[in-house]
Amino acid sequence: MVKILVVDDEEMMRKLITEYLEFEGYEWDEAEDGTKALELFKWNTYDVIILDVMMPKVDGWSVCREIRKESKIPIIMLTARGEEYDKLFGFELGVDDYMVKPFSPKELMARLKVILRRSSDSLKAGSDQEKIIFEGLNIDISSRSVSVDGQTVKLTPKEYELLIYLVSNPNRAFSRQQILNGVWGYDYFGDDRTVDTHVKMLRESLKEYRKYIITVWGMGYKFETGAR
């Protein structure tokens, strides 16, 4: 049974989200602040965390940072602010998705289903594949880890999924919209600069092996195995 942790200091918001979770047949726990959220996370197993940014005691960014120290559990961030800086900050912390209030609960459920499906697919893929190696770039599918010249690099969940998506389709050029649909798994409701942001962060993490991720001008990106 899928279990979700809903963290928001607004009781009405929690009630709205949990009503939709109940309709979808999911189980859930609620937390009204970051302190309780971390306590619940410590003693329970969840499939996804829906996490508000602005909360008393411990805010959502701090909760996310603490969780990422020990878990790659998918996190959907909720915020009343939609500035690009906030989104970039969230993605750098390892947030999987980002929704600005007010939002459609139906859209939230759609995004939640995509994340759950992709998590399930990743587990299945990990049992069938082992490693992908390009020179000093080593991708271990089973452990979802990436190393550069023997040094493990920390990728956010979305950076990792983006890398796997491109690597799994070598030398094939993708538009930004194709990448959004392939990695995020739904028709993105914002602009496609999200892809550019994640590509930039991924390239920084891969250091000299950033050369494999080629910009296709006027279109998008590709993983070029013949890059030098």
N, C-alpha and C positions, 0 to 999 in steps of 0.2 A: 504494500500500500504506500502510495506517495505521501510524504509528509512535508509540509511547508511551515517555515517560521515567518510570521508576519510581525514586523516591528514598526510601530508608529505611535506617537504620543497622542494622536487624535482618535478618540474612541469611535467616532462615527466612521472614520476612514477604515479602521480595523474591521468594524462591523460590515461595511460595504464589501471589502475584499474577501472576508471569510464567508460571507453569504454566497459569493460566486465560487469560492473554493468548495463549499459544501455541495453546490449544484453540480460541480464537475466530479464529485466523488473523492476529493482529496481530504486528508487529515491535516490538522494544523495546530500550532501553538501560537499564543499571542504574547507580545511584550510591549509595554508602554514606554520603555526607555532603554538606553543602551546597556545599562548595568544588568537589567534582567535578561536582556537578549543574550549577553555573553554567558550568563549563568545557565540559561536554557541550552545554549549551544554546547556548553561543556558536558552536560549530562544527557543529551539526546542526539539522535541521528536524524538529519534532515536532508531532503533532496534539493531544495532551493530555499534561499532566504530572500524575502521581500523586505527591503530595509529603507526607512525614511532617513533623510539627512539631518534635518533640524529637530533635535530632541534634547530634553533635559538630562542632566547628570553626565552622560557620555553620548556624544553625537554619532551620527551614522558613519562618518569618515573614520572615526576612531575605532568603532566596532568592526568595520571592514578591515582596517589595518591589523587589528588583533586576530581576526579570523584567518586572514591570509598568512599569518605566521605559521599556521599548522594545517590549513585546509584549502583546497581548491573548489570547495562547494560553490555552485553557481549563485551569484548575488544579483538581484534586480534592485537598482537604487531608485527611490522616489524622492523628488525634490520640487520645491515651488519655484526654483530658479532654473532657467534654461540657457544661461550664458555658456559660451563655448569653453571658457576656462574651467567651469565646474565639470563639464563633461570630460574634458581632457584629464583633469585631476582624478576623476572617478575611474577612468579607464586605466590610468597609470597605477592606481591602487589595486586593480584586478577586478573591477566591476564588469559583469557580463552584459548587462543591459541597463538602460537609463530612461526613466519616464518622468516627464514634467507634469506636475499638478496644475490644473485639473486634467485628468486623463480618463479615457474610456475603460471601464472595468473589463469589457469584452476584449479590448486590445491587450490589456494586461494578461488575461487568460490565454490569448493566442500566443503571446510571446513566451509565457510560462510553458506552454505545451511544446513549443519549439525547443526551448532549453532542455526540457526533460527528455525529449526525443534525441537530441544531439548528445546528451550525456550517456544515454543508453547505447547509442550507436558507437560512441567512443570506446565504451567498455567492450563491446563485441569486437570492434576492430583490433583492440589491444590484444585479444586472445588469439588472433589470426596472424598478426604481423609482429616483427621484432624491431629491426633498426633500419634507418635510412641514413646513408653516409655520403656526403659530398666533400671531399678533401677533409678539412678539419672540422666540418660541421656534422655533428652526430645527433640524430633524432631517435630517441628511444620511445617507440609507440606504447609499449606495455606500461612504462612508468610515466608517460607524458612528460619526459624531461628532454632538454636540449643542452648540448655542450658545444663550446667553441674552443678548439685546440686543447681539449681535455678539461676545460673549466666550465662548470655548469653555469648556465645563464638563467636568470629568473624572467620568465615571460608571463604576462597576464593570460588568463584563459582565452581571451579573444585573440591575442597575438599568436598563441600556440595554434588555435584553430585556423587562423589565417595562413600561417606557415604550412600547416598540413594540407589545407585546401590547394595552395599553389604548388606545393611539392608533389601532390598526388596527380596533378595535371601538368607535367613538365612541358615547357616550350609552347604552351597554349596561352594566348592572350585573352584576358577577361576584362570586360567593362567594369566600371565601379558598381553599377547596378547588379551585374551578375555576381560579383563578389559579395555584395550585401545580401543577396538572396541565398547564395551558397553558404556563407559563413554565419550570417545572422538568422537566416532561415525564414524570412518573411519579407513582404514588400515594405521597405523602409519608409517611414512617414516623414523623415527629415531630409536634409541634404546629404549628398554623398561624400562630403568632406570627412565623414567618419572613417571611410576607407583610407584616405590620405593620411589621416592622423595615426591610424594603427600601422600602416606601412612604414611611416617615419619612425615610430617607436620600435618596430620589429627590426628595421635596418640598423638602428643604433645598437640593439642587443646583439645582432649577428656580427658586428664589427666588420672585419675585412670580407666576410662572406655575404655581406649585403650586396655584393656584386651580382649575386644570383637573381636578385629581385629587380627586374628591369621595368622601367617606366615605358609604357607604350603611349606615346604622345597623342592626345586627342581621344584616347580610349580608356586605358586603365593600366594593368600590370600583368606580368607573367614571370614565372620562375624559369630562367634560361639556364639549362644545364651546361651549355657550352660557353658560359660567360667566363671571361678572364680579366 
